[in-house]
Amino acid sequence: MFKCSFRTLKEELTKLTQLKKQSLIRGIADHEGNKKQIAEIFERVNQAREQLVVCICTAIIIIHVSLLRLFSW
């Protein structure tokens, strides 16, 4: 699950970098289209971030429970 979130974050940040490079070339002509694309990218980045937080919390809970079991003898 971590790989999925990291992959999404990497892909979306790469898209933002590409948009930045393209916007410098194209100028203001496609500004509105870029705004929509950027908003969509940030939405996917946010979703991936939320998934990552859930994964990390789940991992912490699993480790905590495992340690409790290990040391409660």
Secondary structure, 3 states (H helix, E strand, C coil): CHHHHHHHHHHHHHHHHHHHHHHHHHCCCCHHHHHHHHHHHHHHHHHHHHHHHHHHHHHHHHHHHHHHHHHCC
